[in-house]
Amino acid sequence: MSKGEEATVDLTLTGDVLFSTVVQKRNQLLKELKNVTGKCRIDFAGVGRVDSSALSLWLCCLRCAETRSVSLEVINLPQDLLSIAKVVGVEEQLH
């Protein structure tokens, strides 16, 4: 890594991201995002089931990252989450 280049921080989600679990996951992710500068990836590889609250979680993380000038990327996106984003017309927010 050259001088001035920041490392990318990977944050990993695990388990189901549903209405019943999203508040805890959101609080943890936002806490971790507040310590990130530069670039961050949120990895959904360990996520099982998702519902529309997972999309809300992602959008919340995007807002937090924008206020801190953090570049945020999603990796290993569950197909169900992409399908939900397409239905509501915000799939571009996942790329």
MITIBA-605716 format. One record per residue (C-alpha): residue number from 1; x, y, z; residue in one letter; chain. Coordinates in nm, 2 decimals. Layout:
{pos=NUM	px=X	py=Y	pz=Z	code=A	unit=A}
...
This chain:
{pos=1	px=0.00	py=0.00	pz=0.00	code=M	unit=A}
{pos=2	px=0.15	py=0.33	pz=-0.10	code=S	unit=A}
{pos=3	px=0.16	py=0.64	pz=0.11	code=K	unit=A}
{pos=4	px=-0.17	py=0.82	pz=0.12	code=G	unit=A}
{pos=5	px=-0.36	py=0.50	pz=0.02	code=E	unit=A}
{pos=6	px=-0.61	py=0.39	pz=0.29	code=E	unit=A}
{pos=7	px=-0.68	py=0.02	pz=0.36	code=A	unit=A}
{pos=8	px=-1.03	py=-0.11	pz=0.30	code=T	unit=A}
{pos=9	px=-1.21	py=-0.22	pz=0.61	code=V	unit=A}
{pos=10	px=-1.43	py=-0.53	pz=0.58	code=D	unit=A}
{pos=11	px=-1.73	py=-0.56	pz=0.80	code=L	unit=A}
{pos=12	px=-1.91	py=-0.90	pz=0.80	code=T	unit=A}
{pos=13	px=-2.28	py=-0.96	pz=0.86	code=L	unit=A}
{pos=14	px=-2.39	py=-1.30	pz=0.98	code=T	unit=A}
{pos=15	px=-2.72	py=-1.47	pz=1.04	code=G	unit=A}
{pos=16	px=-3.06	py=-1.37	pz=0.92	code=D	unit=A}
{pos=17	px=-3.13	py=-1.00	pz=0.85	code=V	unit=A}
{pos=18	px=-3.50	py=-0.98	pz=0.93	code=L	unit=A}
{pos=19	px=-3.74	py=-0.74	pz=1.11	code=F	unit=A}
{pos=20	px=-3.67	py=-0.93	pz=1.43	code=S	unit=A}
{pos=21	px=-3.29	py=-0.89	pz=1.41	code=T	unit=A}
{pos=22	px=-3.22	py=-0.58	pz=1.21	code=V	unit=A}
{pos=23	px=-3.20	py=-0.33	pz=1.50	code=V	unit=A}
{pos=24	px=-2.92	py=-0.52	pz=1.67	code=Q	unit=A}
{pos=25	px=-2.73	py=-0.56	pz=1.34	code=K	unit=A}
{pos=26	px=-2.78	py=-0.19	pz=1.26	code=R	unit=A}
{pos=27	px=-2.65	py=-0.07	pz=1.59	code=N	unit=A}
{pos=28	px=-2.34	py=-0.29	pz=1.56	code=Q	unit=A}
{pos=29	px=-2.27	py=-0.19	pz=1.20	code=L	unit=A}
{pos=30	px=-2.31	py=0.18	pz=1.27	code=L	unit=A}
{pos=31	px=-2.08	py=0.16	pz=1.57	code=K	unit=A}
{pos=32	px=-1.82	py=-0.01	pz=1.36	code=E	unit=A}
{pos=33	px=-1.87	py=0.23	pz=1.07	code=L	unit=A}
{pos=34	px=-1.80	py=0.53	pz=1.30	code=K	unit=A}
{pos=35	px=-1.44	py=0.40	pz=1.33	code=N	unit=A}
{pos=36	px=-1.38	py=0.37	pz=0.96	code=V	unit=A}
{pos=37	px=-1.21	py=0.62	pz=0.74	code=T	unit=A}
{pos=38	px=-1.16	py=0.59	pz=0.36	code=G	unit=A}
{pos=39	px=-1.31	py=0.27	pz=0.22	code=K	unit=A}
{pos=40	px=-1.53	py=0.00	pz=0.37	code=C	unit=A}
{pos=41	px=-1.70	py=-0.32	pz=0.24	code=R	unit=A}
{pos=42	px=-1.99	py=-0.48	pz=0.40	code=I	unit=A}
{pos=43	px=-1.98	py=-0.85	pz=0.34	code=D	unit=A}
{pos=44	px=-2.32	py=-1.04	pz=0.33	code=F	unit=A}
{pos=45	px=-2.16	py=-1.38	pz=0.28	code=A	unit=A}
{pos=46	px=-2.26	py=-1.50	pz=0.62	code=G	unit=A}
{pos=47	px=-2.62	py=-1.39	pz=0.59	code=V	unit=A}
{pos=48	px=-2.90	py=-1.64	pz=0.57	code=G	unit=A}
{pos=49	px=-3.25	py=-1.51	pz=0.52	code=R	unit=A}
{pos=50	px=-3.33	py=-1.15	pz=0.44	code=V	unit=A}
{pos=51	px=-3.64	py=-0.94	pz=0.41	code=D	unit=A}
{pos=52	px=-3.69	py=-0.57	pz=0.33	code=S	unit=A}
{pos=53	px=-3.54	py=-0.47	pz=0.66	code=S	unit=A}
{pos=54	px=-3.20	py=-0.58	pz=0.51	code=A	unit=A}
{pos=55	px=-3.24	py=-0.32	pz=0.24	code=L	unit=A}
{pos=56	px=-3.32	py=-0.06	pz=0.50	code=S	unit=A}
{pos=57	px=-3.01	py=-0.16	pz=0.69	code=L	unit=A}
{pos=58	px=-2.80	py=-0.11	pz=0.38	code=W	unit=A}
{pos=59	px=-2.95	py=0.23	pz=0.31	code=L	unit=A}
{pos=60	px=-2.89	py=0.33	pz=0.67	code=C	unit=A}
{pos=61	px=-2.52	py=0.23	pz=0.64	code=C	unit=A}
{pos=62	px=-2.49	py=0.43	pz=0.31	code=L	unit=A}
{pos=63	px=-2.62	py=0.74	pz=0.48	code=R	unit=A}
{pos=64	px=-2.38	py=0.70	pz=0.77	code=C	unit=A}
{pos=65	px=-2.09	py=0.64	pz=0.53	code=A	unit=A}
{pos=66	px=-2.18	py=0.95	pz=0.33	code=E	unit=A}
{pos=67	px=-2.18	py=1.18	pz=0.63	code=T	unit=A}
{pos=68	px=-1.83	py=1.05	pz=0.72	code=R	unit=A}
{pos=69	px=-1.70	py=1.06	pz=0.36	code=S	unit=A}
{pos=70	px=-1.65	py=0.69	pz=0.36	code=V	unit=A}
{pos=71	px=-1.66	py=0.49	pz=0.04	code=S	unit=A}
{pos=72	px=-1.90	py=0.20	pz=0.10	code=L	unit=A}
{pos=73	px=-1.93	py=-0.12	pz=-0.11	code=E	unit=A}
{pos=74	px=-2.14	py=-0.43	pz=-0.06	code=V	unit=A}
{pos=75	px=-2.00	py=-0.77	pz=-0.14	code=I	unit=A}
{pos=76	px=-2.16	py=-1.12	pz=-0.15	code=N	unit=A}
{pos=77	px=-2.51	py=-0.97	pz=-0.18	code=L	unit=A}
{pos=78	px=-2.79	py=-1.22	pz=-0.13	code=P	unit=A}
{pos=79	px=-3.00	py=-1.26	pz=-0.44	code=Q	unit=A}
{pos=80	px=-3.32	py=-1.21	pz=-0.24	code=D	unit=A}
{pos=81	px=-3.19	py=-0.86	pz=-0.13	code=L	unit=A}
{pos=82	px=-3.11	py=-0.77	pz=-0.49	code=L	unit=A}
{pos=83	px=-3.46	py=-0.88	pz=-0.59	code=S	unit=A}
{pos=84	px=-3.62	py=-0.66	pz=-0.31	code=I	unit=A}
{pos=85	px=-3.41	py=-0.36	pz=-0.42	code=A	unit=A}
{pos=86	px=-3.53	py=-0.41	pz=-0.78	code=K	unit=A}
{pos=87	px=-3.89	py=-0.43	pz=-0.68	code=V	unit=A}
{pos=88	px=-3.87	py=-0.09	pz=-0.50	code=V	unit=A}
{pos=89	px=-3.64	py=0.06	pz=-0.76	code=G	unit=A}
{pos=90	px=-3.32	py=0.12	pz=-0.56	code=V	unit=A}
{pos=91	px=-3.10	py=-0.15	pz=-0.70	code=E	unit=A}
{pos=92	px=-2.84	py=0.11	pz=-0.81	code=E	unit=A}
{pos=93	px=-2.78	py=0.18	pz=-0.44	code=Q	unit=A}
{pos=94	px=-2.63	py=-0.16	pz=-0.41	code=L	unit=A}
{pos=95	px=-2.37	py=-0.11	pz=-0.67	code=H	unit=A}
